[in-house]
């Protein structure tokens, strides 16, 4: 009896194994740092993957979550040990380096065949620049984001400020009035010693005509002096250098410790969810302030994630691309409308979404004046350049050095990262991109 | 019965293999990395070039490295000395019976039980300019301006050291407390008969008898503290402006903020050299004592 049972069990197990195998002949791995409970991950798991499986029952997709802090080191290990997943979702500044390293598969033919050239050209130029190299496409940027000023209307009114600040002078003035009349900080921002610290300073730098590769020039030093002044005068706390991440900025803002903050639109899908906004009651967004009146917009870096195919197995690559195709060709409206706190990377979608999600309107308008970070800082040297800037920013903010001394030292360190020719070439590229966008911000 | 040498070697083989694969190979590989121009692209592509001592020269010419070295030495030595002193005093206290002893003893162990992620995040909030500590001091009227515990370049490493002392007390306490239990009661009794005062018993009985334990605690503590990474990374990320980098955090930042794996490996090799020198030195002292 016992023997019959054991044989029966064995047969059942075997059938189960064979059966599962018959239903899923191909298993793809989708790797991401979006926590499985977050909107983007939910969309991938509950919309994209079922949709792919409906059309291709032979395919199964495993969603693998790796925390952001370990993401790059994981990809690096996977790349050197030939264990890369089939699809990766990752932060845009990393993309050029990984294209250069050969991590992504070319998807030019797939994009042209299934989405079309017009679709590709509909991406804002910065996103195209970042995800392609020598006329070949390696990834697609799924969404973007940028920075603006979030403010509590009630606090501004109490401090006698009618309109949110538009220029740097008004910005400083507003922060001062809030500090003096309400006793809370006028402003909160992030200045940690990492990429996010650099990212929050870049709008000040670029809008003032400064470049990451010319930090010893007056435009850059002036921008640093302005930001340093906000902290030195006590309008923003010195703790900006010691925050965990940009989410911490929102915590201060939500707690009513600061009346304004510099943060990005993703906060509407993270901390500033509808119930929180309702409870606070008076959270508004204003465009990032500009150095002088008359400028149409600040010049900002863009953020956001890209997705690309990383498997070299042609069968798997076919299905991996199919998942991306469904995302872009069939589900993009739904994605932007419902599933993300980020804004579109394609011009035609930007206009549509601005109407449907008014909280993103300012960010979408600013998106036309945003720049990709790596080409502005020496492309594959960008992580180095960014780190030098973040360190200098912290030194100036904590008064360990004057803004001028901090940026002069950083500029010299940055120059030493390149050969003289490469430095000049990268400097010229960054300058050219910057001048083009600055001209647009000033055009009437 | 005489066991043939080959058999003996076979018995040793598994552990030798483990030592080679997990101990020696990474160390040697790291030395090779430090002599190459390895960044994200060249590492993945496998196209890094030999650059000789370039990474070392770059590191030795970088003020951040010297700062990190200074910080590491200050952090390690201060932590160890203070942890041992406090740990010893606590061990002395708990040597005697008193009410609530068990409960208080458990309380001493709290820092050890708490995950470093939790205590690190707590101290970041506790020590910042607008943090709990400054608010408390201001409430008592002892300060008017916030003390810049972790935002002032020359102070930050001492604040972190203080936190590390707190974290390390349980370890020192346990070792020294156990050591004290081993001291024969009779020694104290005869000292009592001779009319020795309390401090004399500590100085002439407890301390000399504890010497082997003290040396072991010191050496272990130095090695454990020398490689501290998580605490500093969580509280300050080596900031502000690199002022609180230890060699470990600097190496990590070079590797994963900047993808400069060659330079990062060079820092690690220099760290290893320091550890080897230290261990060699301490072993020699212990041998001489014997």
Interface residues (C-beta under 8 A of the other chain):
Chain A: X72 X73 X76 X79 X80 X97 X98 X100 X101 X102 X103 X192 X193 X194 X195 X237 X238 X239 X241 X242 X244 X257 X380 X383 X384 X387 X391 X392 X394 X395 X397 X398 X400 X401 X406
Chain B: X39 X40 X41 X43 X44 X45 X46 X121 X124 X128 X129 X130 X131 X148 X150 X151 X152 X153 X235 X236 X237 X238 X239 X240 X241 X242 X243 X253 X255 X256 X257 X258 X259 X260
